[in-house]
Amino acid sequence: METVNALTLRNRLGAVLDRLAQTGEPIAVSKGRVIQAFLVTPADFERRFLDYQSEEKKRALLAKVRSLRRPDVDPEKGLAALRELRGESGAAG
Protein backbone atom coordinates (compact mmCIF):
# COMPACT_ATOMS: atom_id res chain seq x y z
CA MET A 1 0.00 0.00 0.00
CA GLU A 2 1.32 3.40 -0.94
CA THR A 3 1.70 6.13 1.68
CA VAL A 4 1.88 9.84 0.88
CA ASN A 5 2.40 12.68 3.31
CA ALA A 6 -0.06 15.54 3.57
CA LEU A 7 2.27 18.04 1.89
CA THR A 8 2.76 15.78 -1.12
CA LEU A 9 -0.97 15.21 -1.31
CA ARG A 10 -1.62 18.95 -1.27
CA ASN A 11 0.98 19.65 -3.95
CA ARG A 12 0.23 16.67 -6.21
CA LEU A 13 -3.40 15.77 -5.61
CA GLY A 14 -4.13 15.12 -9.28
CA ALA A 15 -1.24 12.69 -9.66
CA VAL A 16 -2.13 10.88 -6.44
CA LEU A 17 -5.75 10.52 -7.56
CA ASP A 18 -4.58 9.23 -10.96
CA ARG A 19 -2.50 6.52 -9.21
CA LEU A 20 -5.49 5.62 -7.06
CA ALA A 21 -7.68 5.24 -10.15
CA GLN A 22 -5.02 3.18 -11.98
CA THR A 23 -4.17 0.75 -9.19
CA GLY A 24 -7.41 0.70 -7.20
CA GLU A 25 -5.29 0.21 -4.06
CA PRO A 26 -6.01 2.41 -1.03
CA ILE A 27 -3.47 5.17 -0.37
CA ALA A 28 -2.55 6.05 3.21
CA VAL A 29 -2.16 9.74 4.02
CA SER A 30 0.26 10.61 6.79
CA LYS A 31 0.93 13.75 8.76
CA GLY A 32 4.28 13.58 10.42
CA ARG A 33 4.79 9.86 10.87
CA VAL A 34 1.19 9.07 11.77
CA ILE A 35 -1.40 7.76 9.30
CA GLN A 36 -4.32 10.20 9.40
CA ALA A 37 -6.55 8.99 6.55
CA PHE A 38 -6.95 6.66 3.60
CA LEU A 39 -7.97 7.42 0.05
CA VAL A 40 -10.10 4.72 -1.56
CA THR A 41 -11.94 4.44 -4.85
CA PRO A 42 -15.70 5.12 -4.87
CA ALA A 43 -16.39 1.44 -5.64
CA ASP A 44 -14.22 0.32 -2.72
CA PHE A 45 -15.94 2.81 -0.42
CA GLU A 46 -19.37 1.45 -1.40
CA ARG A 47 -18.30 -2.16 -0.87
CA ARG A 48 -16.72 -1.51 2.52
CA PHE A 49 -19.42 0.78 3.89
CA LEU A 50 -22.53 -0.83 2.42
CA ASP A 51 -23.27 -2.59 5.72
CA TYR A 52 -23.01 0.69 7.60
CA GLN A 53 -25.32 2.44 5.13
CA SER A 54 -27.91 -0.34 5.28
CA GLU A 55 -27.86 -0.26 9.10
CA GLU A 56 -28.52 3.48 9.02
CA LYS A 57 -31.48 2.97 6.65
CA LYS A 58 -32.81 0.16 8.85
CA ARG A 59 -32.62 2.34 11.97
CA ALA A 60 -34.45 5.18 10.23
CA LEU A 61 -37.24 2.89 9.00
CA LEU A 62 -37.64 1.25 12.41
CA ALA A 63 -37.90 4.67 14.05
CA LYS A 64 -40.57 5.58 11.52
CA VAL A 65 -42.52 2.39 12.24
CA ARG A 66 -42.27 2.95 15.98
CA SER A 67 -43.57 6.49 15.61
CA LEU A 68 -46.61 5.13 13.75
CA ARG A 69 -47.61 2.74 16.56
CA ARG A 70 -49.62 5.41 18.34
CA PRO A 71 -53.41 4.95 18.10
CA ASP A 72 -53.91 8.48 16.72
CA VAL A 73 -51.87 7.77 13.56
CA ASP A 74 -53.66 7.12 10.26
CA PRO A 75 -53.48 3.37 9.45
CA GLU A 76 -52.69 4.15 5.80
CA LYS A 77 -49.45 5.87 6.85
CA GLY A 78 -48.52 2.79 8.86
CA LEU A 79 -49.24 0.55 5.89
CA ALA A 80 -47.13 2.76 3.60
CA ALA A 81 -44.22 2.60 6.07
CA LEU A 82 -44.53 -1.19 6.27
CA ARG A 83 -44.45 -1.47 2.47
CA GLU A 84 -41.37 0.76 2.37
CA LEU A 85 -39.70 -1.42 4.99
CA ARG A 86 -40.42 -4.51 2.92
CA GLY A 87 -39.14 -2.82 -0.24
CA GLU A 88 -42.49 -2.93 -1.97
CA SER A 89 -43.77 -0.28 -4.34
CA GLY A 90 -46.59 2.07 -3.39
CA ALA A 91 -49.16 -0.12 -5.13
CA ALA A 92 -51.19 -2.61 -3.11
CA GLY A 93 -49.73 -6.05 -3.41
DAUR-V523924 format. One record per residue. N is the residue number from 0. RES is the residue in one letter. PHI is phi in whole degrees, -180 to 180 (* if undefined). PSI is psi in whole degrees, -180 to 180 (NA if undefined). Layout:
# DAUR-V523924
n = (N	N)
res = (RES	RES)
phi = (PHI	PHI)
psi = (PSI	PSI)
This chain:
# DAUR-V523924
n = (0	1	2	3	4	5	6	7	8	9	10	11	12	13	14	15	16	17	18	19	20	21	22	23	24	25	26	27	28	29	30	31	32	33	34	35	36	37	38	39	40	41	42	43	44	45	46	47	48	49	50	51	52	53	54	55	56	57	58	59	60	61	62	63	64	65	66	67	68	69	70	71	72	73	74	75	76	77	78	79	80	81	82	83	84	85	86	87	88	89	90	91	92)
res = (M	E	T	V	N	A	L	T	L	R	N	R	L	G	A	V	L	D	R	L	A	Q	T	G	E	P	I	A	V	S	K	G	R	V	I	Q	A	F	L	V	T	P	A	D	F	E	R	R	F	L	D	Y	Q	S	E	E	K	K	R	A	L	L	A	K	V	R	S	L	R	R	P	D	V	D	P	E	K	G	L	A	A	L	R	E	L	R	G	E	S	G	A	A	G)
phi = (*	-78	-125	-124	-88	-61	-65	-62	-60	-63	-80	-134	-55	-58	-67	-64	-65	-63	-64	-61	-66	-70	-91	76	-84	-59	-119	-82	-114	-112	-129	71	-112	-109	-68	-107	-162	-132	-100	-132	-71	-58	-64	-66	-59	-62	-62	-75	-111	-62	-61	-62	-64	-69	-64	-63	-64	-62	-60	-65	-68	-65	-64	-65	-63	-62	-69	-92	-75	-64	-68	-86	-90	-60	-60	-65	-67	-64	-65	-64	-65	-64	-63	-64	-62	-80	82	-86	-78	-68	-76	-65	-144)
psi = (134	146	133	148	165	-37	-45	-43	-44	-42	-24	41	-46	-45	-40	-44	-35	-43	-39	-46	-38	-46	-31	-2	139	149	125	139	123	153	118	-126	12	130	125	-26	171	140	130	159	158	-40	-41	-41	-47	-44	-46	-29	11	-42	-43	-45	-41	-35	-41	-44	-42	-45	-42	-43	-39	-38	-38	-45	-44	-37	-21	2	-17	146	-20	4	139	127	-30	-36	-39	-41	-41	-41	-40	-42	-40	-42	-38	-10	19	161	174	-16	149	139	NA)
